[in-house]
Amino acid sequence: MSEVTSRPTLEAVAARAGVSRATVSRVVNGGEGVREPLVERVRRAVEELGYVPNQAARSLVTRRHDAVAVVIAEPGTRVFADPFFALQLRGIGKELTAHDSQLVLLLTEGRDDHVRVGRYLAGGHVDGALVFSLHLDDPLPGLIHGAGVPTVFGGRPGWGDGVPDVVYVDSDNRGGARDAVRHLVGLGRTRIGHITGPLDQTSAVDRLQGFRDVMVDAGPRMVVEGDFTPAGGESAMRELLDRCPDLDAVFAANDLSASGALRALRERGRRVPDDVAVVGFDDMLPVAEQTDPPLTTIRQDIEEMGRLMARLLLGGLEPRGAGAGREATSAPSSVVLPTTLVRRASA
């Protein structure tokens, strides 16, 4: 018969360190008021015994679960096909790992999933939520607010203007779009079209506005709505060419749409950039460097956006009340990251 090794207990750590059980509990759970020599003795005993805190019991003491929900308001087929989400999740994952916190991924395939996500968040399983790729009619913000979970949004929420407690991380979508179109104008292009993203998302609306800031005289025929996918970009590019056969440039709202636009241009026998110059948005290297020709684009630091989302959320979870040696901390503020033009061969 194999011998079953018992799991080290809090009492065993206390006995090894020569301190009370209460002292061990305070040290293990991050409490204060324990002298540094005793802290070192407890930590040494924990390491020697291989003690692992019981998470359920620890949560009762700290009211923390060391887990964060990442809610992406898109179906899995979209999430796992788009490098944008992989980059954002990588940034989030790095920051959470550095703080010994777990990532719980929640996707929404349909309306029934919104209720499921809201119920899960309200159930007290996580310390907070990171939410991105919201659409303007999405019920998730209301469900999350009802759950009372600390939340940071990826991208400016369309319903959040003027609401002081909405915290988000975004890029300068409008300014980046202006830079893209100004670059095309600087190349001498005058008949510039725009392939938008889905216009129920603020990033797409902001990039469209940036296009219009520069192309103030561009009529409706020069703008076609896409969906941030290669297929959507390809279809929109065909429509632009049908509307304006002498088009000489196009600004696509993301790199995936631009890759589809390049396919449509090649299909129609248009040379890039000789006949039509193309600029994208994102600078996702798996896409931008592998298109033919390589894509001129607006760079936003997607991984950094994810990292900042996690950092803002975790910072907001720290105690804000002064006392017990703690200083009060201010609530986190939203962050808008700058963008830059990256020139390659397409424009």
Long-range contacts (C-beta under 8 A, 24 or more apart in sequence): 7-52, 8-49, 8-50, 8-51, 8-52, 9-51, 10-51, 12-49, 12-51, 13-42, 13-45, 13-46, 13-49, 13-51, 14-45, 16-45, 16-48, 16-49, 17-41, 17-42, 17-44, 17-45, 25-61, 28-53, 28-58, 29-53, 29-58, 29-61, 29-62, 30-62, 32-324, 32-325, 32-326, 33-324, 33-325, 64-127, 64-317, 65-124, 65-125, 65-126, 65-127, 66-100, 66-101, 66-102, 66-127, 67-101, 67-102, 67-103, 67-104, 67-125, 67-126, 67-127, 68-92, 68-96, 68-101, 68-102, 68-103, 68-104, 68-126, 68-127, 68-128, 68-129, 68-130, 68-310, 68-313, 68-314, 69-104, 69-105, 69-106, 69-117, 69-120, 69-121, 69-125, 69-126, 69-128, 69-129, 69-130, 69-149, 70-103, 70-104, 70-105, 70-106, 70-129, 70-130, 70-131, 71-106, 71-108, 71-117, 71-121, 71-129, 71-130, 71-131, 71-132, 71-140, 71-144, 72-105, 72-106, 72-107, 72-108, 72-131, 72-132, 72-133, 73-108, 73-131, 73-132, 73-133, 73-134, 73-135, 73-138, 73-140, 74-107, 74-108, 74-133, 75-107, 75-108, 75-109, 75-110, 76-107, 76-109, 78-229, 79-107, 82-228, 82-229, 82-256, 83-284, 83-286, 83-287, 84-254, 84-282, 84-284, 84-302, 85-133, 87-284, 87-302, 87-303, 87-306, 88-132, 88-154, 88-302, 88-303, 88-305, 88-306, 88-309, 89-306, 90-303, 90-306, 91-302, 91-303, 91-304, 91-305, 91-306, 91-307, 91-308, 91-309, 91-310, 92-130, 92-306, 92-307, 92-309, 92-310, 93-306, 94-303, 94-307, 95-306, 95-307, 95-310, 95-311, 95-314, 96-310, 96-314, 99-310, 99-314, 101-127, 101-314, 108-140, 111-139, 114-138, 114-139, 114-140, 114-143, 115-143, 117-143, 118-143, 118-144, 118-146, 118-147, 121-147, 121-149, 122-146, 122-147, 122-148, 122-149, 127-317, 128-152, 128-313, 128-314, 128-316, 128-317, 129-313, 130-154, 130-306, 130-309, 130-310, 130-313, 132-309, 133-201, 134-158, 134-201, 135-198, 135-200, 135-201, 136-200, 136-201, 136-202, 137-200, 150-313, 150-316, 150-317, 151-313, 152-309, 152-310, 152-312, 152-313, 152-316, 152-332, 153-309, 154-305, 154-306, 154-309, 155-201, 155-202, 155-203, 156-202, 156-203, 156-206, 156-334, 156-336, 157-202, 158-202, 158-205, 165-331, 166-334, 167-312, 167-316, 167-331, 167-332, 167-333, 167-334, 168-334, 168-335, 169-305, 169-308, 169-309, 169-312, 169-334, 169-335, 169-336, 169-337, 170-203, 170-305, 170-334, 170-335, 170-336, 170-337, 171-203, 171-300, 171-301, 171-305, 171-336, 171-337, 171-338, 171-339, 172-336, 172-337, 172-338, 172-339, 173-202, 173-203, 173-206, 173-207, 173-210, 173-281, 173-339, 174-206, 174-207, 174-209, 174-210, 174-213, 175-210, 175-338, 175-339, 176-207, 176-210, 176-281, 176-298, 176-300, 176-339, 177-206, 177-207, 177-208, 177-209, 177-210, 177-211, 177-213, 177-251, 177-253, 177-281, 177-298, 178-210, 178-211, 178-213, 178-214, 179-298, 179-339, 179-340, 179-341, 180-210, 180-211, 180-251, 180-279, 180-281, 180-297, 180-298, 180-341, 181-210, 181-211, 181-213, 181-214, 181-215, 181-251, 181-279, 182-214, 183-279, 183-296, 183-341, 183-343, 183-347, 184-249, 184-251, 184-277, 184-279, 184-347, 185-214, 187-249, 187-273, 187-277, 187-347, 189-248, 189-249, 189-277, 190-248, 191-222, 191-244, 191-246, 191-247, 191-248, 191-249, 192-218, 192-222, 192-247, 192-248, 192-249, 192-250, 192-251, 193-218, 193-222, 193-223, 193-224, 193-240, 193-244, 193-247, 193-249, 193-250, 193-251, 194-218, 194-222, 194-223, 194-224, 194-250, 194-251, 194-252, 194-253, 195-224, 195-225, 195-226, 195-232, 195-233, 195-236, 195-237, 195-240, 195-250, 195-251, 195-252, 195-253, 195-257, 195-258, 195-261, 196-223, 196-224, 196-225, 196-226, 196-236, 196-253, 197-226, 197-227, 197-228, 197-253, 197-254, 197-257, 198-225, 198-226, 198-227, 198-228, 199-225, 203-253, 204-228, 204-253, 207-253, 207-281, 208-253, 211-251, 226-252, 226-253, 226-257, 226-260, 227-257, 228-253, 228-254, 228-256, 228-257, 229-256, 229-257, 229-260, 230-256, 230-257, 230-259, 230-260, 230-263, 231-260, 232-257, 232-260, 233-257, 233-258, 233-259, 233-260, 233-261, 233-264, 234-260, 234-261, 234-263, 234-264, 235-260, 235-264, 236-260, 236-261, 237-261, 237-263, 237-264, 237-265, 238-264, 238-267, 238-268, 241-265, 241-268, 241-270, 247-276, 248-275, 248-276, 248-277, 249-276, 249-277, 249-278, 249-279, 249-347, 250-276, 250-277, 250-278, 250-279, 251-279, 251-281, 252-278, 252-279, 252-280, 252-281, 253-281, 254-280, 254-281, 254-282, 255-280, 255-281, 255-282, 255-283, 255-284, 255-287, 255-288, 255-291, 255-295, 255-297, 256-282, 256-284, 256-287, 258-291, 258-295, 258-297, 258-346, 259-287, 259-291, 259-295, 262-291, 262-292, 262-293, 262-295, 262-346, 266-292, 272-346, 273-345, 273-346, 273-347, 277-346, 277-347, 278-346, 278-347, 279-346, 279-347, 280-346, 283-342, 288-342, 288-344, 289-344, 291-346, 293-344, 293-345, 293-346, 294-344, 294-345, 294-346, 295-344, 295-346, 296-341, 296-342, 296-343, 296-344, 296-345, 296-346, 296-347, 297-341, 297-342, 297-344, 298-339, 298-340, 298-341, 298-342, 299-339, 299-340, 299-341, 299-342, 300-337, 300-339, 301-337, 304-337, 305-337, 308-335, 308-337
